Amino acid sequence: MGELVDRAAQAYGSATAIRAKRGGQWQELSYVDLAARVHEVAAGLRAAGIRPGDRVGLLSETRPEWTVVDLAIAHCGAVCVPIYPTNSAAECEWVLSDSGARAVVYEDAAHLAKITEVRANLPELALVVCIEELDGLAVPGARRAPEPVRVSEPATIVYTSGTTGPPKGCLLTHANWRAALDSISGATTMGPGDAVYLYLPLAHLFARMVQLTTFECGATLCYFGGDVRQVVTELTEIRPTHLPSVPRLFEKVYRIASAQSLPPEQLAEAVRAAFGGRLREALTGAAPIAVEILEFFRDCGIPVYEAYGMTESTALISANVPGGVRLGTVGRPLPGIEVRIAEDGEVLAKGANVFPGYHHNESATAEALDGGWLHTGDLGALDEDGFLSITGRKKDIIITSGGKNLTPANIENDLRRSPWISHAVLHGDRRPFAVALITLDSEAVLPWARQRGLPEQIPLLAQHPEVRELIEQAVRRANANYAPPERIRGFAVLSADFSVAAGELTPTAKMRRSVINRRYAEVIDALYAQMC
């Protein structure tokens, strides 16, 4: 992977590789200049003692310097270890300690404080560098070939955000990266002249794969300015042709658009304009998205392609692609990847993109890999045309005391189609029936409350009869899709939404069910006590 930036510079030369906002103005960096900067920073890392195989932590928000450091680490033959900026000091310690990091590059004072708090427990950590001070690390004008590495050697260790237990370090080799890039590059229309807008965290492999695919294809990677409130404004400025995103963005646009009373053609034009007017390929993953939302964007002239994968598969396993779409599925397996369904319904995947195992965790590796087949932990099905559908998580299956198996993700996703609901968590394991914990979407509920003269505070609204009626309607609509034993019989509206800071969500916004179950055990027990 250390050769990627040099190959791109040779192929695309003065074309724009990076566009980023600085001081309110969009600034550009060509492929040639990006490669030069990577060489300079790589030389600085070598001078500071970084050798092939060394682990280097990278603790920063998404920004161009993240990319430069990532590519420079690869150029040194070292191993990049991304760290989520939202990680606590203890979580940072775990990643740096477990990986054996010799260096860490951080972004700001808050990140440095976390490292300083635990540094005494990190005897191998020799170098701590601020990403804002790369000029002091870089060696101006440095130029040399990347360090030779074997394709079987680790290129990165990515710690899964983990809904249970400490994060596991996924070893991904240079061969894994190459296989994944070959699969994805052949499935996208991206090429020179295209613009890719990136606001997702580069610590997540999905965003990192987008980064490398952009350079592989010769397009321009456009970084958000760091303020998610400015994403809509920046989309109209950048006018991207490609947009990777989690479903949340598309869900919010759909809700806002659905509330408008415009003729269909005007509405479609307004939606296209909101994304800059040039968007021809959007990619969504990491969580399910409702079919009606995909249909809406398709009808607006913006195809949103749903994809599926995980860190252990180097980001992707399957995807809907131009010319190969079936809404409600996550597409066909990408080239070079095999998928089959186990007898218990689990999705298994095999290919050169599948990781060799977890760092320092043989037992977890043995659970995940069997004869080269990756056990994804997801339940799914393949149709007659090879399109894959994901129906839930194997470990999340609820078995009621009556023996009924429930897949919580299905009804939870149906509940989240309501504009009033942010999160929903189903409960019912070894219980007589299912109940749900529900949090309110403040962006929808607060304006609604303001119009009615109700208190504009979520804790008060969570207890208000009119709000409860809104949620009851949403529950009734969701229940209509299920047989009586599968329906929600009771629910509680919580006084605060789930968050990463509170530990209820992973950095990629997945619910930590075990944390939520423990935290709200009394609320759950009270629901059953009221109804039994």
C-alpha positions, 0 to 999 in steps of 0.5 A, spaced: 500 500 500 506 504 500 506 504 493 499 507 492 500 514 492 506 514 487 502 510 482 496 515 483 501 521 482 504 517 476 497 516 473 494 522 474 499 528 475 497 535 476 489 533 477 486 535 483 487 529 489 484 533 495 480 539 496 479 542 503 476 548 506 481 552 510 479 559 512 472 559 509 476 557 502 476 551 498 484 549 497 486 544 492 492 539 492 494 535 486 496 528 486 503 530 485 503 534 491 500 529 495 505 524 493 511 529 495 507 531 502 507 523 503 514 522 502 516 528 506 512 526 512 514 519 511 521 521 511 520 525 518 517 518 521 523 514 519 528 520 522 524 519 528 525 512 529 519 508 525 521 502 522 517 497 518 512 493 522 512 498 527 505 500 529 503 508 529 496 510 532 492 515 529 487 519 533 484 525 529 478 527 526 477 526 518 481 531 515 487 531 509 492 530 514 489 524 516 490 521 509 497 524 509 499 521 515 496 514 513 499 514 507 506 516 510 505 510 515 504 505 509 510 508 505 514 507 511 512 499 511 509 501 518 502 499 520 497 504 521 492 503 527 486 508 527 483 511 534 476 514 534 476 521 536 470 519 541 474 514 545 475 515 552 482 515 555 482 508 557 479 506 550 485 509 547 490 506 552 487 499 550 488 500 543 495 503 543 497 497 548 494 491 545 497 494 538 504 495 541 504 502 538 511 505 538 508 512 536 501 516 536 499 522 531 494 526 535 489 532 533 488 537 539 489 538 546 483 534 548 486 528 545 493 529 548 490 529 555 487 522 553 494 520 551 498 523 557 493 520 562 495 513 560 502 514 557 505 511 564 502 505 562 504 505 555 512 503 555 513 502 548 510 508 546 516 513 544 513 518 539 507 523 540 506 528 534 501 533 533 498 533 526 497 540 526 505 540 527 507 536 521 511 541 518 516 540 524 516 532 523 516 533 515 523 533 511 522 538 506 524 535 499 525 528 501 524 523 496 525 515 496 522 509 494 517 506 499 519 500 504 519 493 501 514 489 504 511 482 503 503 482 501 502 477 507 504 483 512 499 487 516 498 494 513 493 496 518 490 494 525 483 496 525 479 496 532 472 494 532 468 499 536 465 493 539 458 492 542 460 487 547 467 487 550 473 490 549 475 492 541 478 486 537 484 488 533 482 486 526 489 485 522 488 487 515 494 485 510 497 489 504 493 483 500 487 484 503 487 492 501 489 490 494 483 485 493 478 489 496 480 495 492 480 491 485 473 489 487 470 496 489 474 499 483 471 495 478 464 496 481 464 504 481 463 509 475 468 513 479 474 516 475 478 523 473 474 529 474 469 526 479 468 529 486 467 525 492 465 528 499 467 525 505 464 527 512 465 520 515 470 518 520 476 515 517 477 511 523 472 507 520 474 502 515 468 504 510 471 511 510 478 509 509 476 505 503 472 510 500 479 514 501 483 509 497 478 508 492 478 515 490 485 515 489 485 509 485 480 511 480 483 518 480 477 522 483 478 528 488 477 527 495 473 533 498 473 533 506 468 536 510 470 542 514 469 539 521 462 541 522 457 537 521 452 542 521 455 545 515 454 539 511 448 541 507 452 548 505 458 544 503 454 539 499 452 545 494 459 548 494 463 542 492 457 539 488 459 532 489 458 526 484 459 521 489 457 521 496 458 515 501 454 516 507 450 512 513 443 511 512 441 517 517 443 523 512 438 520 507 433 518 512 433 526 514 433 528 507 427 524 506 423 526 512 424 533 510 422 532 503 416 528 505 413 534 509 413 538 503 407 540 498 411 541 492 409 537 485 413 531 484 418 534 479 419 540 483 421 536 489 425 532 485 429 538 483 429 541 490 432 534 492 438 534 487 439 541 488 440 540 496 446 535 494 449 540 489 446 538 482 451 533 480 450 527 484 450 520 480 452 515 485 451 515 493 453 509 497 450 507 504 452 502 509 453 500 516 446 500 518 439 498 514 435 503 510 428 503 508 426 501 501 421 507 500 427 511 502 431 508 496 425 508 492 424 516 493 431 518 491 431 513 485 425 517 483 429 524 484 434 521 480 439 520 485 441 512 486 443 510 493 446 504 492 446 499 499 452 495 500 454 490 506 461 488 509 465 489 515 472 490 518 474 483 517 472 483 510 476 489 509 470 494 508 465 490 503 462 483 501 456 485 497 453 491 494 448 494 489 452 497 483 450 501 477 446 495 472 445 491 478 440 493 483 435 490 487 432 494 492 431 491 499 437 487 498 445 489 499 446 487 492 450 481 489 457 479 492 463 483 489 468 480 484 472 475 488 468 474 494 464 468 495 458 468 499 454 462 502 448 461 507 450 456 513 444 452 516 442 456 521 442 462 516 448 465 518 452 469 512 459 466 511 464 470 506 470 468 503 475 471 499 482 474 498 479 480 502 477 476 508 482 478 514 487 473 517 485 474 524 485 478 530 491 481 533 493 477 540 486 473 540 486 466 537 480 464 540 476 470 537 480 468 530 477 461 531 470 463 532 470 468 526 474 463 521 473 456 519 476 453 513 477 460 510 470 462 511 468 468 515 462 468 520 459 474 519 454 474 525 449 476 521 443 472 518 441 473 511 438 469 505 441 469 497 435 469 492 435 466 485 439 471 482 444 472 487 442 478 491 444 478 498 439 480 504 441 481 511 435 480 516 438 481 523 444 479 527 445 472 530 447 474 537 441 479 537 435 474 536 430 474 542 427 468 544 420 469 548 418 465 554 413 462 549 419 459 545 418 465 539 424 467 535 424 475 534 429 478 530 429 485 533 432 489 528 426 488 523 421 491 528 426 496 530 427 499 523 420 499 522 419 504 528 425 508 526 421 510 520 417 514 524 420 522 524 419 522 531 423 516 533 431 516 534 432 509 536 428 503 538 431 497 542 426 491 543 426 486 549 423 480 550 428 474 551 425 469 556 419 474 557 412 473 555 412 478 550 416 484 547 417 491 549 421 497 547 425 502 549 424 508 545 428 515 544 425 521 541 428 525 535 429 532 537 430 535 530 423 533 529 420 533 536 422 540 538 419 544 532 413 540 533 412 542 540 414 549 539 408 549 534 403 547 540 406 551 545 409 545 549 415 545 553 421 544 548 425 540 553 426 532 551 425 530 558 418 533 559 416 531 552 418 524 553 412 524 559 407 528 555 401 525 553 401 528 546 408 525 545 406 518 547 400 518 542 405 520 537 409 514 539 403 509 540 401 511 533 408 509 530 408 502 534 401 501 531 403 502 524 410 497 526 406 492 529 401 491 523 407 488 519 407 482 524 404 476 527 401 477 534 406 474 538 411 478 534 408 485 536 410 490 541 406 490 547 408 495 551 414 501 550 417 506 554 419 513 552 426 515 555 428 522 557 434 522 553 437 519 546 442 514 546 449 517 545 457 515 544 459 519 550 454 515 554 457 509 552 450 506 549 452 507 542 459 505 538 463 510 534 459 508 528 452 509 532 451 502 533 447 500 539 450 497 545 445 493 547 448 490 553 449 497 556 442 499 554 439 493 557 443 494 564 442 501 564 435 501 563 433 494 567 429 497 572 425 501 566 424 494 562 422 491 569 417 496 570 414 495 563 413 488 564 410 489 572 405 493 569 402 488 564 403 482 567 
